[in-house]
């Protein structure tokens, strides 16, 4: 296990380094693009351009620039926006993080519960109309663009049926922090949670169903039946438990990816000021330092989350350690 | 591919000619054609593609409007009466204008107008061409590059594999939307030039290339794994023993066995690519004005969501329908080509 941990740690450091280099190169070394002009924003004057060149060391060789950038991001944490004059970037990212975490955590709870329920239902009634219906619902969920679904939800809850008793409790778009009002927090996030989870409910229900169907053919399931266990016990204690292994590792990846930017579209549509919305707003006025910071921070979060998932996976399943 | 002989009839002793066994491709084709749901989806897709290809016909001969110009002062006909396309707002201070809503008359603003007075139905058809083109072209790029990378990495192994696999790891770990956003932010405004190559900023090739590249690991990793196991199979060893050249082995022993994987992934990649294109266009870093795609029309409709929801609803329904058809067809193709379900969708 120790060797596996060490190996995984080294590869994590390698991937983190590569991602930082890759995003640095995209932003600072794309041929035909002047990074100073991009950082300074639209219609910047010569003085600002000169200040940007000096601040980011753009007159120095590439490796030095990379070091300057990483220092600004992680050590001095004083990366400054030029479009949004003088605003420090890193505090903005840390302030936005709780919103994104609230959104993704809630959605994750919903999608895990519903997709396990749907996957079990489909596997138990395999080949019956219920199975087909559940799988079609899952496919429809996978096929809808999430931002469009969010707009439809907004149209129904904020406009068309806002005055009907079902949706009159829905607060205007925006985020209420948990510390200021737990109930307000719940109300402001309820529909964003549902919207974000729809895609994952579809994917996870399908993955779980096929894993369950496969597990039903396994020898240990036959043995469990032969021992005279009830069908429910076989399903829940034998089939489901092994089927959840794939489910759990998938969950780690998706959770990381969502916190690291995947929830961007949902945040934009529901006007939640999380990391994704911050990236989006910076995109609108081409505030490059903010985009660079959110991209690198988010990518780092994803890589570290993946490494943790792998470790948990290895702890659960000894076969993985030897691979 | 293992049940090649399943359908083969035995040779008759009477000297009648034996029925020739069908090849794996023919068998897969037969399985696919027998799949009714998949065939319905083929028809749906053909209809959508056909309608979008007919966009200029619709715009010039039925709706008689230019969907790429704003028509703020235009008028149209509703129930035989002439009405302005941009109607004075009746709510609030009455200062703004609201575009006309759906008339359900194919000749006059069938789905209404957007905030530039442009015909939404015509833009929807033109936008569909771009969405479908980007989806298909990006998926093609992904599948071809992924096959090449997977083939080279899996077959040659060693340092080549190490470098390529680490490269795939890095792209894999990079969240797709963030990678696409980074690339788009830098490239979309000014375009891209490397040596004699030049991609203009409004070019459709930018989103195609960006989307095509970010998904390469999703296809390349399974292909590499398959090549690794194929390389140790007896028929490859036999070919090596017979003195076949490396290229011959790559071409006729390895590539022909992994090409099914790329084909299975293709429709699913088109579906994912179309959703990604819509998302990037919605974030205004995909298809650029005045060009349209289903994503940009949803963006246009966002400001009109509560007054004229049809503008945002119609392209979303178009995307969902197309992607659903592609997913179902993709499942059908996988069942046909890969009946033992070696590849399972875990994206």
Interface residues (C-beta under 8 A of the other chain):
Chain A: X11 X14 X15 X18 X19 X22 X23 X26 X27 X30 X31 X32 X33 X38 X139 X140 X142 X143 X144 X145 X146 X147 X148 X149 X151 X152 X154 X155 X158 X159 X203 X206 X207 X210 X246 X250 X257 X260 X261 X262 X264 X265 X268 X279 X280 X283 X284 X286 X288 X291 X292 X294 X295 X298 X299 X302 X303 X306
Chain B: X166 X169 X170 X173 X174 X175 X176 X177 X178 X181 X182 X183 X185 X186 X187 X189 X190 X191 X192 X193 X194 X271 X275 X278 X279 X282 X283 X284 X285 X295 X298 X301 X302 X305 X306 X309 X312 X313 X315 X316 X319 X320 X321 X323 X324 X327 X328 X341 X344 X345 X346 X347
